[in-house]
Amino acid sequence: MEPTPEPRQGLLLVAILGGMFLAMLDQTIVGTALPRITQDLGGDSLYTWTVTAYLLTSTVTVPLYGRLSDLHGRKPLLIIGIVVFLVGSVVCALSQNMGQLIAFRALQGLGAGALLPLSLAMVSDTVPPERRGQAQGALGGVMGLSYVAGPYLGGFFTDHASWHWVFLINLPIGLAVLAIVWRHLPGGGGSADAGRPDYAGIGVLTVAISALLVGLTEKGIDGHTWADARVVGPVLLAVALLVPFVLIERRAAQPIMPLHLFGNRAYTLANVASFSSASILYAAVVFLPRFFQEALGQSASSSGLRIYPLMLAMVAGSFFTGALIARSGRYKPWLLGGLVLAATGALLFTQLELHTSLWAMSSWMFLIGLGIGPLLSGLTIVIQSSVAPADIGTASANLAFFRQVGGSVALAVAGTLYTQTLTDNLGLGLPQAQTAATATVLLWLTVLGALVTFVAVSLLPVVRRDGVPSTDANTAAPALSTAG
């Protein structure tokens, strides 16, 4: 698809950023409002399923939307996703009980699955090559902003208005994005002989990811161990379904997840890095607010303000990395340097005490955020530069898909580690035990995630800035330098 003419690029970039913000915000904004929601609607035992329902449907549909947009064009898929998301937001706000809320959150997630991958792909479609680095940097910055702003906004609306606004806030932003996409996003694109959808692959992938997320959610419920049938059963089912899924994808005319792309080393390693780096992101944005609220007794909105150093550093790191990649054509120095910064910040958190100054914690958070930021934009640039234009939507979607699955796995592991450390340190008092648990989770998840990601990024192949294909057969007109 040819880049969009200059007059429409600004508006479309606003729509792209808005779509990304909506998709990521709704993964985090509900968490701080859930205590009030369950108080009003009842159903404490269904607490975690309000989050899981959204995460499940939005994760499962990410590769589906990405692949279908490559085959049928971005515009119709994006419009469908926005409309479904907004309808889901309205009915969530109107829920009368927890059963309704869970069902409507699942509906909302069905639409959200389009917003994230298609926002990433639209940058390649609508922005000139020389400006894509900056645009992806801005997109990664918005992703970081939504992760950290979500808990604050959820707490603010709950404390000062009503939890219903957690969902209704989506309407003005979503309608504005919809109007711009409808009016200014070019139609067309896709494949003239798209053929029959890969129904079998879609079905098996849906069951597998659903089973995985259900098992990981059950692990997060108090009292369930990794050996419990409700945990290990669904996880093993998900692993077992990989075999029929691969067999189906190898034979499908239009596979939902084309396996030939994994023969491209850059594509595969970027997805490995996306999966492993999710543990760095989720450790920081989930457990630091929890520390401020539980150990220090801060309100939800106050804890959101206290992690602003993390958010600002994430936004800055993503934006400037995109600009640096665009200017230099190199990506490895910025990605590897960011991983070192994130690991350093996590190591400093081993000094965390109940009375550690906010200034010290802010400096540590700033290092972690500055390290996370480059991964949000840099990996997208790498993967989109390493596949043919016809596979941009699929590649962007799978990058987001592996990040979300990696985050779910990381949170399940982190929950086990947090609970064990908390139990081991209860003799010191609950606040001190919560402090020790926070420091332990940040250290292990961040450092291990950074190590795996460091290896994956280090092994990324060289691609060319001048449009000459690399040695990978599936690479077409990349935009990175020979120096990596």
C-alpha positions, 0 to 999 in steps of 0.5 A: 500500500502506498503511503497516505498523502501528507494532508491526511497523515496527521489525522490518521496518526492521531487515529492510530495513537487513539486506537492504540491508547484505547486498546491498551488502556482497557487492559489496566484501567478496570483493575483499580475500579474492581473493588468498587464494582464488585461491591456494587454488583456482588460476585466477589468470587468472579473478581478475576474473570472480569479481567480475564474475559477481556484479556482472553478475547482480545488476545485470541483475536489479535492474530485473526484481525492481523491476518484478515486485514492483510487479506481484505484490507485494514479499513473494514476490519478496523471499523468493525473492531472499533464499533464492537469495542464501543458497543462493548464499552456501553453495555459494560457501563450498563451491567447490572451484575457480575455475570453481565459484566464478564460477558460484556467485557468479553464482547469489548475484547473482541473489538479491542483485538483489532485496535492494537495490531492494526494500529501498528500495521497502519503506520507502515501503510500510511507513514512515509518510510523516513518518518516511520521510526518516529511514528512507531516511537510515538506509538510505543510511548502511547502504549507505555502511557496507557499501561501506567495511566490506566490504574490512575484513571481507574482510581480517579473515576472510582474515587471522584465520579463513578466506576461506570466512567471507566467504560464510558470514557472510551466513547468520545475517544473511540468515536473520534477515532472511528470518524477519522478512520471512516473519512480519511483511511484509504480503502482497498488493499488486501489480496484479490484471491483471499480465499476461504478463511482458515476456520480450523486454525482459528478454532484450534488457536482459540481453544488453545489460548483460552485454555492457557489463559484460564489455567493461568487465571486459576493459578492467580486464585488464592490457594491454587498451586501449579499442581492443581488440576484446574491449573495444570489441566488447561495449560497442558491442553494448550500445549497439546493443541500446538501439534494439531495447530501446526499441522493445520497451518501447514496445509491451510491455503490462507493460514491464520498464523503463516508458519513460513514467516518463522523461517525468517530469523528476524521475525522469529527472534523479534517475537521471542524478544516480545514474549520475554520482554513482557515480564519486564513491563508487567513486573513494573506496571503491576507490582509497583502500584500494588506496593504503593497501595498495600505496603504504603497505604496510598490510594489508587489515584495516588499510587498512579501519580507515584509511578509517573517517573516510570511512565514518563521514562517509558514514553521518552525511551520509546519516542527517542528510540524510534527517532534514533533508529530512523536517523541512524538505521541502527537498532541493536545499540538502543535495544541492548542499552535499554535492557541494561538500564532496565536490569540496573533499575531492577537490581537497585530495587533490591535495596527497597525498604518500607521507608525508602525515599520516593526520590530514590524509588523514582530514580530506579523507576526512571531507569526501568522505564527508560529501558522498557521504552525502546522495546515498545517501539524498536521491536515493531520497527524490526519486525515490520522491516523484516517481512514482505509488505503483504505480511505487515498486518500478520507480523504486527499482530503476532508481535502484539500476540506474543507480548500479551501471552508472555505477559500472562505467563509472567504474571502467573509466575510473578504471583507465585513468587510474590505469594511465596516471598510474602509468606516467608517474610510475614514474621517481619510484619505485613508491610515489610513482607509486601516490600520484600515480595515487591523487590523480589518480583521486580528483580527476578522477572526483570533480570530474567526477562532482560537476559532472554531478550538480550540474547534474542536481540543480539542474534537478530540478523543484519538487514539493509537500509537501502532496500536490498533484501537480506539473506532471509527469503521472506524479507522484502525492502527492510529499512534498517542498516547493515550494522544492526 
